[in-house]
């Protein structure tokens, strides 16, 4: 095993979109695990929109990244050394210390996964945090019924793409919003959405209304901004809005540039008796066994499909995050940190 490894650190806090200058790639000694810890060689790691918020020094549901320290996030790797009876060398584990080649992980914070049942990368996507976000947010909060219309923004992302397919599995009509004709075509032809609307095309709001002739019963909110404004007049009485994210605001500007539309939002919620519920995926940790069982069944039956946007090498992770925030990905962004079969 090598004695040195790489990690990606936050070099400075971005203003607006992150740039390469906000990241630093450092060479460090491979750490040594203590009692109850395991040393993991990371194989794949996740890049997710919420990471942009953690680059700001603000209080949230998860602590901010610290300048000069490595970033972190979901990763799957191979146990190299174990000081825990729960794991042995060669086991594959899901944990939260990505953005580095090697991680020392508290064994209590690692979950064993089986690469023979599903590719390791799926535990970061459709069978991982994004999949559970879609599953719990839609089915527990959105509660779509047969014949209803479900609209989801960022529909070619790892959360949105699953939301639309789950809506279809439960008998609802799925309308996806994405950027560009190729993504919209794939939503319908590859992922089985009933309709897709290009948010970059002229007349977007009118096109969305035409795609939802019976109004909108569930709006899975990933985006905010222009999309939210287009959806508001289409909401039916007693519509449900699971609030998952607001990626249009993730650039980190100090103040919003849009005019205040809170009165319009609140009036719509009141008059149409709409339920708006914000959530984070950890709220639904108890749903994970049912989620993993049902999602695996749907995958095996061919009722659920997924795409991955694979990026090669830890040094490419900063560019992958920047591209994700600017909408250049299709599917779950996964960084291949090391080959799965690399000798340890």
C-alpha positions, 0 to 999 in steps of 0.5 A, spaced: 500 500 500 502 506 498 504 511 504 501 517 501 495 519 498 491 525 495 485 529 498 481 535 496 481 541 500 476 547 501 482 553 499 477 559 499 469 560 500 466 562 493 462 568 491 457 566 486 459 560 482 465 556 485 471 556 481 478 551 481 481 557 485 476 555 491 479 548 491 486 545 493 489 538 492 494 536 497 498 530 498 498 527 505 500 521 509 495 515 509 492 515 516 492 510 521 486 507 524 485 507 532 480 503 536 473 502 533 476 505 526 477 502 519 481 504 514 478 505 507 480 506 500 475 510 496 473 507 490 467 511 488 465 518 491 458 522 490 458 529 488 451 533 490 448 540 489 448 540 497 455 541 497 455 548 494 451 550 501 456 547 505 462 551 502 458 558 505 460 559 512 452 559 514 448 555 519 444 549 516 442 542 517 449 540 516 456 543 518 459 548 513 466 545 510 472 549 513 477 552 509 484 548 509 480 542 511 478 536 506 471 536 503 467 530 505 461 526 502 458 520 500 463 514 498 464 507 497 470 504 498 474 497 500 476 496 507 484 496 508 485 495 515 480 494 520 480 495 528 473 493 529 469 486 529 464 488 524 468 489 518 474 485 515 479 487 510 476 486 503 469 489 505 466 494 501 463 500 505 458 506 504 461 512 509 461 519 509 468 521 508 469 522 500 474 527 497 480 523 499 483 517 497 484 514 504 479 515 509 479 513 517 472 511 518 469 510 525 466 503 524 459 505 527 458 510 521 460 505 516 455 501 512 457 494 509 454 494 501 454 488 496 458 489 490 455 483 487 448 485 488 449 492 485 454 496 482 458 500 488 456 506 484 448 505 485 449 506 493 451 513 492 445 514 487 439 510 485 440 505 491 443 511 496 441 518 498 438 521 492 434 515 491 431 515 498 430 523 497 426 521 491 422 515 494 421 519 501 419 526 498 415 523 493 411 517 496 411 520 504 410 527 502 407 528 495 403 522 496 401 521 488 394 518 486 393 514 480 391 519 475 394 525 478 399 530 475 406 530 478 411 535 476 419 535 477 424 540 476 432 538 474 428 531 472 435 528 469 438 529 475 439 523 480 433 525 484 428 528 479 429 522 474 427 517 480 421 522 482 418 521 475 419 514 474 416 513 481 410 517 480 409 513 473 410 506 477 404 509 482 399 510 476 400 518 476 402 522 470 410 525 470 412 531 467 419 533 467 423 539 466 430 539 464 435 544 460 435 542 453 432 538 447 436 532 448 435 531 456 427 532 454 427 527 449 431 522 454 426 523 459 420 521 455 424 515 451 429 513 456 426 514 462 418 513 461 416 520 463 409 522 460 412 529 458 418 533 458 419 541 458 425 545 456 426 550 461 431 554 456 426 554 450 422 560 449 415 560 452 417 555 457 411 557 462 406 556 456 409 550 454 409 547 461 401 549 462 400 545 455 404 539 458 399 539 464 392 540 462 389 538 468 393 542 472 398 540 477 397 535 483 404 534 486 410 539 485 417 536 487 421 542 488 428 541 486 429 548 483 425 554 485 426 561 481 423 561 474 420 554 475 416 555 481 413 561 478 411 557 472 408 552 476 404 556 482 398 558 477 397 551 475 397 548 482 390 544 483 386 545 490 390 541 495 396 540 491 402 538 495 409 540 494 415 536 497 421 542 498 427 538 497 432 543 494 433 550 491 438 549 486 437 556 482 439 559 489 445 555 490 450 560 487 451 563 493 449 570 492 448 574 498 441 577 496 436 575 491 436 579 485 428 577 483 423 581 486 419 579 492 414 574 490 412 571 497 405 574 497 404 571 490 406 564 493 403 565 500 396 567 497 396 561 492 398 556 498 392 559 502 387 559 496 388 553 493 390 549 500 396 547 498 401 543 503 408 545 502 413 541 506 421 542 507 425 536 508 432 533 508 433 525 507 435 524 514 428 525 516 426 519 513 432 514 515 427 509 518 424 508 511 431 505 508 429 498 509 423 499 505 426 503 500 432 499 499 427 493 498 422 496 493 427 500 489 431 493 488 425 490 486 423 495 481 430 495 478 430 488 477 424 488 474 426 493 469 421 498 471 426 503 474 432 506 470 438 510 472 444 514 468 450 515 471 455 521 469 462 518 471 468 522 472 475 519 472 480 521 478 479 525 484 483 531 481 477 531 477 472 532 483 472 540 483 470 540 476 465 535 476 461 539 482 462 546 478 459 542 472 453 539 476 451 546 479 451 549 472 447 543 469 452 540 465 450 533 468 445 528 466 444 523 471 448 521 478 455 524 478 460 519 481 467 520 481 471 514 480 477 515 485 480 508 484 479 502 480 475 497 484 480 491 483 486 495 485 491 492 490 491 494 497 
